[in-house]
Amino acid sequence: MAADMKRMGSPIGARMIVDGREVDYYCGTSYYALHGDPRVIRAATDAVRAYGLGPATKALVAPIDEVIDLACGFFETETVTYLISGYLGAMVLAQALSEDYDIVFVDDRSHYSVFDGIRSSGKRVVPFRHLDAEDLARRLAHDVAPKQVPLVMTDGVFPVTGAIAPLPDYANALSAFDGALLCADDSHAVGVIGPRGQGTFEHHGLRSDCFHLAGTLSKAFGGIGGIIPGDRALAEKIKRLVRVPNGASPPPVPAAAAAAMGIRILKEHPEMRERLWSNVKRVRDGFRQLGFEMPESPVPIVNVKGSPATDLKHVDRTLRTNDIVVLYVPPKGYSDAPNVESLRIAVFSTHTDSQIDRLLSTVRHAI
């Protein structure tokens, strides 16, 4: 195990056991701490008693059907394709839509899963500068041949910085091309942003038959597995052109039951999303008052960038000494990590005001 890898000693939560110590926890992607929620755990244990870990065959299992039904309701779509992993979402979209486009344009800081996915299409891939719609427009004008249809693929919310892709600007750049497609890996956005938690397209107020997202139930929803919401036409293309749903095992039954419960909880309790956004604002405002540049955003990934005047390794050590755990990210240490060191702080809806104030106070003393 890597030297800096944290060892969990309890279910995930705003207060939990890490490396044998009780800490305030600001890492990961369980933005509502549903992975440790007793209702979610109970749903998983009930399912494993009823069905075991999985069918190990093509038999239908009720918890998986429940995920699909509940996700259709949550995302207000005709269908949802449920996958063993969200990492496969971009690949499934790239392959399912392969008959509808000729060339792919991709944000050059997109997640590894996005690059792996689009390469599987066999189409030409053209990167454009991170979050830069003008560079995308220039590359579209230069690289799209007559009668070709482009597809643009990007993270909806980026995993280290929390940046939201400017999808309206990308859609505008694509408007000159008939049938152009815009796809987002929305794993860090679904359940989190948008009025109903439907992700980046909803956040921006965008809707079109040419816009598609891939998400996950492994983060905000407290379960495991990837999801692709869409209409029946997209589901038919996935069934016809993609081997993964037929060739891979489905998500484990207890994980599906947990995911179903997570979807139900977030659907029935929108105040959890309001609380999350309130906590995010408190954290962002606090760091802004400490002198850090901090954009306004509802995304619960708060990235604190280092500078020559600030030693973030020292800040990280000070936080750990005070039993506060955040993620130190070295320069370019992950797909969209900044070119300088940074701290990635994951905000949960379950963090209390006093926990957030203690985080900010400890950072203030460390700098």
SULLIN-V555501 format. One line per field, one symbol per residue. ss: DSSP state (~ for helix, > for strand, _ for the rest). phi: phi as a letter, one per 30 degrees, with the letter a starting at -180 (. if undefined). burial: + if it has 24 or more other C-alpha atoms within 12 Angstrom, else -. A space follows every 10 residues. Layout:
# SULLIN-V555501
ss: ???
phi: ???
burial: ???
This chain:
# SULLIN-V555501
ss: _______>__ ____>>>>__ >>>>>_____ ___~~~_~~~ ~~~~~~~~~~ ~_________ _~~~~~~~~~ ~~~~~___>> >>>__~~~~~ ~~~~~~_~~~ __>>>>>___ _~~~~~~~~_ ___>>>>>__ __~~~~~~~~ ~~~______> >>>>>_>___ ___>__~~~~ ~~~~______ >>>>>_____ _________~ ~~~~______ >>>>>>____ _____>>>>> _~~~~~~~~~ ~__~~~~___ __~~~~~~~~ ~~~~~~~~__ ~~~~~~~~~~ ~~~~~~~~~_ __________ >>>>>_>__> _~~~~~~~~~ ~__>>_>>>_ __________ _>>>>>____ __~~~~~~~~ ~~~~~~_
phi: .edcddcdba edadbacbhi bdbdcbbibd dchddcdedd dddddddddd bidldhaddd beddddeddd deddchbdbb cccdadeddd ddddddcedc bbaccbedcd dedddddddd diddcbdbde icdddeddde ddcddeidcc bcbaddbddc didcddeddd ddddddcdid cbbbdceccd iccjecidjd ddedicbadc cbbcbbcdcd dibbjcbbdl cddddddddd ccdeedccdd eeedddddde ddddddddbd dddddeddde dddddddddd jddbddaddd ccccddaedb cdddeddddd echbcbcdcd ehdaeceddb daccccccdc ddeddddded dddeddc
burial: ---------- -+++++-+-- -+++++++++ +++++++-++ +-+++-++-- +-++------ +-++++++++ +++++-+-++ ++++++++++ ++++++++++ ++++++++++ ++++++++++ +-++++++-+ +++-+++-++ --++---+++ ++++++++++ ++++++++-+ +-++--+-++ ++++++++++ ++++++++++ +++--++--+ ++++++++++ ++++++++++ +--++-++-- -+-++----+ ++++++++++ +++++++--+ -+++++++++ +++++++--- -+-+++++++ ++++++---+ -++-++-+++ -+++++++++ ---+++++-+ ++++++++++ ++--++--++ -++---+
